[in-house]
C-alpha cells in the first residue's frame, strides 16, 4: 500500500480521491469539492490518499491541524473512508498511522475525529485503533 499526501491542484484529488470520498460524502459534486478545496486549504485542510498494489485509490483522509484552548494543537480528521471493497484490509489503519505521524511531527497533543452516531462499524474500528469517546458533538442546523 502506498500513502500519498496530495497537494492543492493535484489532479488525483478529483480523479482518484473524490470517488472514494463520495462513499462517505455522497452529496459532493466535483464543483462543490473544488470549492471546498479552495476555501478549506486556507483553513489548513489537506487530503491524503491510500493506493493499493495495483495503483487504485482505496482510501481517503481529509485532515487539518487546529490550535485550540483545550488541546492546544491537534490533528483533526474531517474525513476517513475506505472503499467498501477494501474494508478490513488495513487501509484505515494505515491512513490513521500516517496521520498520527503528521500529528507527532507537528507537536500535536491529540488526533481527533467526529463520527456519526449511526456508524457502528466505524466506531468498532476506532475502538480497535485505541481511540476513545471523550466528548459529545452538538449541532444546530442553520440551513
N, CA and C of each residue as an Amber inpcrd file, in Angstrom:
protein
   429
   0.8430000  -1.1710000   0.0000000   0.0000000   0.0000000   0.0000000
   0.8910000   1.2370000   0.0000000   0.4390000   2.2430000  -0.7280000
   1.1750000   3.4930000  -0.8230000   0.2720000   4.6170000  -0.3200000
   0.7770000   5.4060000   0.6300000   0.0380000   6.5340000   1.1990000
   0.6750000   7.8190000   0.6590000  -0.1490000   8.6880000   0.0740000
   0.3670000   9.9100000  -0.5460000  -0.4250000  11.1230000  -0.0620000
   0.2860000  12.1370000   0.4130000  -0.3260000  13.4300000   0.7300000
  -0.4550000  14.1900000  -0.5850000  -1.6620000  14.5690000  -0.9360000
  -1.9120000  15.2490000  -2.2000000  -1.8960000  16.7580000  -2.0090000
  -1.1990000  17.4320000  -2.8730000  -1.0660000  18.8810000  -2.8090000
  -2.2080000  19.5530000  -3.5780000  -2.5400000  20.7950000  -3.2210000
  -3.5650000  21.5260000  -3.9730000  -3.2210000  21.5460000  -5.4600000
  -4.2330000  21.3670000  -6.2870000  -4.0270000  21.3630000  -7.7280000
  -3.6830000  20.0050000  -8.3060000  -3.4010000  19.0240000  -7.4640000
  -3.0800000  17.6770000  -7.9370000  -4.3360000  17.0640000  -8.5460000
  -4.2580000  16.6200000  -9.7830000  -5.4240000  16.0590000 -10.4680000
  -5.9480000  14.8000000  -9.7880000  -5.1270000  14.1550000  -8.9620000
  -5.5800000  12.9480000  -8.2510000  -6.6320000  13.2720000  -7.1960000
  -6.7050000  14.5420000  -6.7740000  -7.7440000  14.9240000  -5.8000000
  -9.1340000  14.6380000  -6.3430000  -9.3780000  15.0120000  -7.5800000
 -10.7010000  14.7590000  -8.1690000 -10.7450000  13.4340000  -8.9150000
  -9.6470000  13.0360000  -9.5350000  -9.6460000  11.8070000 -10.3200000
  -9.6260000  10.5380000  -9.4960000  -8.8650000  10.5310000  -8.4060000
  -8.6930000   9.3270000  -7.5860000  -9.4160000   9.4200000  -6.2470000
  -9.1790000  10.5190000  -5.5260000  -9.6590000  10.6360000  -4.1530000
 -11.1640000  10.9110000  -4.0680000 -11.6850000  11.7900000  -4.9030000
 -13.1010000  12.1460000  -4.8190000 -14.0260000  10.9450000  -4.9650000
 -13.8020000  10.0290000  -5.9100000 -14.7000000   8.8600000  -5.9870000
 -14.7340000   8.0430000  -4.6850000 -13.6150000   7.9710000  -3.9900000
 -13.5770000   7.2640000  -2.7040000 -14.3270000   8.0820000  -1.6530000
 -14.0660000   9.3710000  -1.6190000 -14.7160000  10.2570000  -0.6570000
 -16.2360000  10.2430000  -0.8160000 -16.7080000  10.0430000  -2.0330000
 -18.1510000  10.0090000  -2.2790000 -18.8560000   8.8650000  -1.5440000
 -18.1210000   7.8160000  -1.1920000 -18.7320000   6.7170000  -0.4280000
 -19.1430000   7.1960000   0.9620000 -18.4530000   8.2020000   1.4860000
 -18.7720000   8.7740000   2.7910000 -19.5880000  10.0560000   2.6520000
 -19.3100000  10.8020000   1.6130000 -19.9360000  12.1270000   1.4080000
 -20.6430000  12.1750000   0.0550000 -21.7510000  11.4460000  -0.1090000
 -22.4090000  11.3500000  -1.4250000 -22.9910000  12.6670000  -1.9370000
 -23.1060000  13.6630000  -1.0950000 -23.6500000  14.9610000  -1.5170000
 -22.6590000  15.7900000  -2.3300000 -21.3920000  15.3980000  -2.3200000
 -20.3760000  16.1860000  -3.0150000 -20.5060000  16.0440000  -4.5330000
 -20.3150000  17.1430000  -5.2070000 -20.1310000  17.1470000  -6.6510000
 -18.6900000  17.5650000  -6.8890000 -18.2170000  17.4170000  -8.1010000
 -16.8480000  17.8310000  -8.3780000 -16.6910000  19.3390000  -8.1680000
 -17.6830000  20.1140000  -8.6070000 -17.6050000  21.5720000  -8.4280000
 -17.6060000  21.9540000  -6.9530000 -18.4790000  21.3300000  -6.1720000
 -18.5260000  21.6290000  -4.7400000 -17.2160000  21.2280000  -4.0700000
 -16.6830000  20.0710000  -4.4410000 -15.4200000  19.6190000  -3.8690000
 -14.2970000  20.5990000  -4.1950000 -14.2320000  21.0630000  -5.4310000
 -13.2060000  22.0370000  -5.8170000 -13.3450000  23.3280000  -4.9920000
 -14.5810000  23.7450000  -4.7660000 -14.8320000  24.9390000  -3.9580000
 -14.3550000  24.7320000  -2.5230000 -14.6510000  23.5750000  -1.9820000
 -14.2160000  23.2420000  -0.6180000 -12.6860000  23.1780000  -0.5520000
 -12.0720000  22.6020000  -1.5770000 -10.6050000  22.5490000  -1.6170000
 -10.0070000  23.9440000  -1.5650000 -10.5690000  24.8600000  -2.3500000
 -10.0470000  26.2240000  -2.4070000 -10.2010000  26.9310000  -1.0720000
 -11.3940000  26.8950000  -0.5160000 -11.6240000  27.5760000   0.7600000
 -10.9420000  26.8530000   1.9160000 -11.0540000  25.5360000   1.9220000
 -10.5190000  24.7470000   3.0260000  -9.0100000  24.7620000   3.1290000
  -8.3140000  24.8640000   1.9970000  -6.8490000  24.8690000   2.0520000
  -6.3450000  26.0340000   2.8940000  -6.9990000  27.1780000   2.7730000
  -6.6150000  28.3320000   3.5820000  -6.8790000  28.1300000   5.0680000
  -7.7270000  27.1710000   5.3830000  -8.0380000  26.8310000   6.7750000
  -7.2440000  25.6090000   7.2410000  -6.3050000  25.1640000   6.4190000
  -5.4550000  24.0410000   6.7950000  -5.8840000  22.6890000   6.2700000
  -6.9600000  22.6220000   5.4910000  -7.4610000  21.3350000   5.0020000
  -6.4750000  20.7020000   4.0310000  -6.1530000  19.4410000   4.2870000
  -5.2700000  18.6570000   3.4350000  -5.9290000  17.3080000   3.1750000
  -5.4800000  16.6250000   2.1200000  -6.0170000  15.3030000   1.8160000
  -4.8880000  14.3190000   1.5870000  -5.1330000  13.0990000   2.0370000
  -4.1920000  12.0030000   1.8950000  -4.9290000  10.8410000   1.2480000
  -4.2770000  10.1630000   0.3080000  -4.8820000   9.0360000  -0.4000000
  -4.0750000   7.7680000  -0.1460000  -4.7910000   6.6520000  -0.0960000
  -4.1560000   5.3410000   0.0320000  -4.3970000   4.5720000  -1.2590000
  -3.3200000   4.0360000  -1.8200000  -3.3880000   3.2840000  -3.0750000
  -2.9920000   1.8340000  -2.8270000  -3.7240000   0.9220000  -3.4680000
  -3.3810000  -0.4960000  -3.3300000  -2.2240000  -0.8400000  -4.2720000
  -1.8300000  -2.1130000  -4.2740000  -0.6770000  -2.5410000  -5.0740000
  -0.9020000  -2.3940000  -6.5760000  -2.1710000  -2.2580000  -6.9960000
  -2.4810000  -2.0450000  -8.4170000  -2.5690000  -0.5640000  -8.7760000
  -2.3060000   0.3180000  -7.8050000  -2.3620000   1.7470000  -8.0690000
  -3.7550000   2.3340000  -8.0230000  -4.7010000   1.6050000  -7.4230000
  -6.0760000   2.0750000  -7.3030000  -6.2550000   2.7440000  -5.9470000
  -6.8670000   3.9120000  -5.9460000  -7.1300000   4.6110000  -4.6860000
  -8.2190000   3.8570000  -3.9250000  -7.8960000   3.4330000  -2.7010000
  -8.8330000   2.6490000  -1.8970000  -9.1430000   3.3000000  -0.5580000
  -8.5180000   4.4510000  -0.2890000  -8.7690000   5.1410000   0.9750000
  -8.4710000   6.6140000   0.8460000  -9.1750000   7.4040000   1.6630000
  -9.0050000   8.8510000   1.6250000  -9.1540000   9.4190000   3.0300000
  -8.3620000  10.4450000   3.2910000  -8.4780000  11.1550000   4.5640000
  -8.3610000  12.6490000   4.2960000  -9.2950000  13.3940000   4.8650000
  -9.2170000  14.8460000   4.8810000  -8.8700000  15.2430000   6.3090000
  -7.9440000  16.1480000   6.4820000  -7.4670000  16.4600000   7.8310000
  -6.8850000  17.8640000   7.8840000  -6.7060000  18.3470000   9.1000000
  -6.1070000  19.6660000   9.3260000  -5.5210000  19.7160000  10.7320000
  -4.5540000  20.5910000  10.9150000  -4.0140000  20.8270000  12.2490000
  -4.6880000  22.0860000  12.7850000  -5.2130000  21.9670000  14.0010000
  -6.0240000  23.0210000  14.6020000  -5.4370000  23.3980000  15.9600000
  -5.3430000  24.6910000  16.2010000  -4.9540000  25.1820000  17.5290000
  -6.2330000  25.5510000  18.2700000  -6.3250000  25.0920000  19.5260000
  -7.4730000  25.4710000  20.3500000  -7.0520000  25.5420000  21.8120000
  -7.9360000  26.0530000  22.6480000  -7.5830000  26.2360000  24.0600000
  -7.6400000  24.9330000  24.8500000  -8.3480000  23.9450000  24.3510000
  -8.4900000  22.6860000  25.0760000  -7.2790000  21.7800000  24.8920000
  -6.9220000  21.5040000  23.6480000  -5.8280000  20.5710000  23.3840000
  -4.5650000  21.2690000  22.8910000  -4.5920000  22.5410000  22.7840000
  -3.5010000  23.3930000  22.3180000  -3.2980000  23.2020000  20.8050000
  -2.9140000  22.0150000  20.3800000  -2.7680000  21.7240000  18.9600000
  -3.1830000  20.2720000  18.7450000  -4.0470000  20.0570000  17.7640000
  -4.4910000  18.7010000  17.4690000  -4.5600000  18.5050000  15.9710000
  -4.4860000  17.2670000  15.5470000  -4.7630000  16.9330000  14.1640000
  -6.2030000  16.4310000  14.1470000  -7.0480000  17.1590000  13.4200000
  -8.4660000  16.8090000  13.3220000  -8.7110000  16.1430000  11.9740000
  -9.3280000  14.9790000  12.0150000  -9.6520000  14.2360000  10.8020000
 -11.0750000  14.5980000  10.3890000 -11.1930000  15.3020000   9.2630000
 -12.5030000  15.6750000   8.7270000 -13.1920000  14.4630000   8.1020000
 -12.4210000  13.6710000   7.3660000 -12.9520000  12.5350000   6.6110000
 -11.9710000  11.3820000   6.6950000 -12.4970000  10.1900000   6.8900000
 -11.6800000   8.9820000   6.8260000 -12.5510000   7.9040000   6.2100000
 -12.1840000   7.4530000   5.0290000 -13.0210000   6.4720000   4.3340000
 -12.1560000   5.4800000   3.5680000 -12.5810000   4.2350000   3.6280000
 -12.0040000   3.1570000   2.8360000 -13.1030000   2.6620000   1.9100000
 -12.7650000   2.3550000   0.6710000 -13.7860000   1.8460000  -0.2410000
 -14.4010000   0.5790000   0.3460000 -15.6620000   0.3490000   0.0190000
 -16.3650000  -0.8270000   0.5370000 -15.5910000  -2.1050000   0.2150000
 -15.0220000  -2.1800000  -0.9790000 -14.3070000  -3.3860000  -1.3940000
 -13.0000000  -3.5940000  -0.6400000 -12.4440000  -2.5340000  -0.0650000
 -11.1420000  -2.6480000   0.6050000 -11.2340000  -2.5920000   2.1220000
 -12.4470000  -2.5760000   2.6790000 -12.5680000  -2.5220000   4.1360000
 -12.0250000  -3.7940000   4.7680000 -11.4960000  -3.6240000   5.9590000
 -10.9060000  -4.7310000   6.7330000  -9.6530000  -5.2970000   6.0830000
  -8.9570000  -4.4660000   5.3050000  -7.6920000  -4.8970000   4.6970000
  -6.5040000  -4.0860000   5.2060000  -6.7370000  -3.2070000   6.1900000
  -5.6530000  -2.4360000   6.7750000  -5.5120000  -1.0270000   6.2270000
  -6.3760000  -0.6340000   5.3120000  -6.2830000   0.7030000   4.7180000
  -6.5360000   1.7830000   5.7660000  -7.6220000   1.6570000   6.5170000
  -7.9410000   2.6420000   7.5440000  -6.8420000   2.7380000   8.5860000
  -6.3340000   1.6080000   9.0040000  -5.2370000   1.5830000   9.9790000
  -4.0130000   2.3150000   9.4270000  -3.6680000   2.0420000   8.1580000
  -2.5050000   2.6850000   7.5450000  -2.7040000   4.1970000   7.4420000
  -3.8980000   4.6310000   7.0660000  -4.1710000   6.0670000   6.9860000
  -4.0570000   6.7200000   8.3560000  -4.6540000   6.1030000   9.3810000
  -4.5620000   6.6800000  10.7320000  -3.1170000   6.7270000  11.2180000
  -2.3480000   5.6950000  10.9390000  -0.9410000   5.6790000  11.3490000
  -0.1710000   6.8040000  10.6540000  -0.4570000   7.0180000   9.3820000
   0.1880000   8.0990000   8.6290000  -0.1880000   9.4520000   9.2250000
  -1.4610000   9.6340000   9.5450000  -1.8990000  10.8980000  10.1360000
  -1.3090000  11.0960000  11.5230000  -1.1670000  10.0130000  12.2680000
  -0.5400000  10.1250000  13.5890000   0.9120000  10.5970000  13.4620000
   1.6140000  10.1490000  12.4380000   2.9780000  10.6310000  12.2060000
   2.9790000  12.1390000  11.9540000   2.0220000  12.6060000  11.1310000
   1.9110000  14.0530000  10.8980000   1.6540000  14.7770000  12.2240000
   0.7490000  14.2310000  13.0320000   0.3920000  14.8680000  14.3010000
   1.6000000  14.9480000  15.2310000   2.3270000  13.8790000  15.3420000
   3.5040000  13.8770000  16.2170000   4.5680000  14.8500000  15.7090000
   4.7710000  14.8920000  14.3910000   5.7580000  15.8090000  13.8160000
   5.3810000  17.2670000  14.0540000   4.0810000  17.5390000  14.1540000
   3.6050000  18.9100000  14.3790000   3.4030000  19.2130000  15.8600000
   3.8760000  18.3340000  16.7270000   3.7610000  18.5050000  18.1790000
   2.3070000  18.6250000  18.6330000   1.4360000  17.8580000  17.9980000
   0.0290000  17.8350000  18.4160000  -0.1120000  17.0160000  19.6930000
  -1.0960000  17.3620000  20.4980000  -1.3560000  16.6150000  21.7230000
  -2.3970000  15.5250000  21.5050000  -3.1000000  15.5640000  20.3560000
  -4.1440000  14.5770000  20.1070000  -4.4430000  14.4710000  18.6160000
  -4.9990000  13.3450000  18.2480000  -5.5750000  13.1210000  16.9210000
  -7.0530000  12.8700000  17.1840000  -7.9160000  13.6800000  16.5860000
  -9.3490000  13.5660000  16.8820000 -10.1670000  13.4920000  15.6090000
 -11.3870000  12.9870000  15.7560000 -12.3480000  12.9650000  14.6660000
 -13.7440000  12.8750000  15.2440000 -14.7180000  13.2210000  14.4460000
 -16.1290000  13.0310000  14.7910000 -16.6500000  11.9010000  13.9240000
 -17.5960000  11.1450000  14.4550000 -18.1910000  10.0490000  13.6990000
 -19.6850000  10.0330000  13.9730000 -20.4590000   9.9760000  12.9080000
 -21.9080000   9.9570000  13.0510000 -22.3780000   8.8410000  13.9760000
 -23.3890000   9.1230000  14.7580000 -23.8690000   8.1520000  15.7480000
 -24.3530000   6.8510000  15.1170000 -24.7390000   6.8820000  13.8520000
 -25.2580000   5.6970000  13.1700000 -24.1560000   4.7890000  12.6230000
 -22.8980000   5.2000000  12.7190000 -21.8020000   4.4760000  12.0700000
 -21.1470000   3.4590000  13.0110000 -21.9240000   2.4700000  13.4370000
 -21.4460000   1.4970000  14.4200000 -20.2010000   0.7400000  13.9520000
 -20.1300000   0.3670000  12.6750000 -18.9450000  -0.3410000  12.1790000
 -17.6980000   0.5290000  12.2960000 -17.8370000   1.8120000  11.9750000
 -16.7060000   2.7320000  12.1040000 -16.2920000   2.8600000  13.5640000
 -17.2640000   2.9080000  14.4630000 -16.9530000   3.0420000  15.8850000
 -16.1550000   1.8440000  16.3840000 -16.5310000   0.6430000  15.9550000
 -15.7650000  -0.5460000  16.3520000 -14.3140000  -0.4240000  15.8690000
 -14.1400000   0.0680000  14.6510000 -12.8000000   0.2650000  14.1090000
 -12.0230000   1.2610000  14.9650000 -12.6320000   2.3950000  15.3140000
 -11.9290000   3.4100000  16.1070000 -11.5470000   2.8730000  17.4840000
 -12.4190000   2.0930000  18.0880000 -12.0800000   1.4910000  19.3780000
 -10.8940000   0.5400000  19.2220000 -10.8730000  -0.2590000  18.1450000
  -9.7300000  -1.1500000  17.8980000  -8.4440000  -0.3500000  17.7130000
  -8.5790000   0.8620000  17.2000000  -7.4210000   1.7300000  16.9860000
  -7.0330000   2.4910000  18.2550000  -7.5940000   2.1130000  19.3760000
  -7.3130000   2.6900000  20.6930000  -7.7530000   4.1490000  20.8160000
  -8.8250000   4.4760000  20.1200000  -9.4220000   5.8040000  20.2530000
 -10.5530000   5.6930000  21.2670000 -10.8560000   6.7860000  21.9270000
 -11.8850000   6.8000000  22.9690000 -12.9020000   7.8970000  22.6850000
 -14.1060000   7.6830000  23.1660000 -15.1350000   8.7210000  23.1110000
 -14.8500000   9.6580000  24.2800000 -14.5140000  10.9130000  23.9670000
 -14.1350000  11.8550000  25.0210000 -15.0630000  13.0530000  25.1210000
 -15.9880000  13.1830000  24.1810000 -16.8850000  14.3390000  24.1960000
 -18.1110000  14.0440000  23.3460000 -19.1350000  14.8400000  23.5320000
 -20.2850000  14.8290000  22.6380000 -20.1060000  15.9670000  21.6550000
 -20.5680000  15.7770000  20.4440000 -20.5680000  16.8310000  19.4430000
 -22.0150000  17.2760000  19.2870000 -22.2850000  18.5530000  19.5260000
 -23.6410000  19.0930000  19.4040000 -23.7250000  19.9130000  18.1310000
 -24.8660000  19.8610000  17.4910000 -25.0450000  20.5390000  16.2200000
 -26.4080000  21.1950000  16.1630000 -26.4410000  22.3860000  15.6050000
 -27.6980000  23.0890000  15.3410000 -27.7080000  23.4520000  13.8690000
 -28.4930000  22.7380000  13.0710000 -28.5390000  23.0460000  11.6310000
 -29.0030000  24.4840000  11.3950000 -28.3630000  25.1460000  10.4490000
 -28.6820000  26.5400000  10.1390000 -29.2590000  26.6920000   8.7240000
 -29.4650000  25.6090000   8.0510000 -29.9900000  25.6540000   6.6860000
 -31.3730000  25.0560000   6.6500000
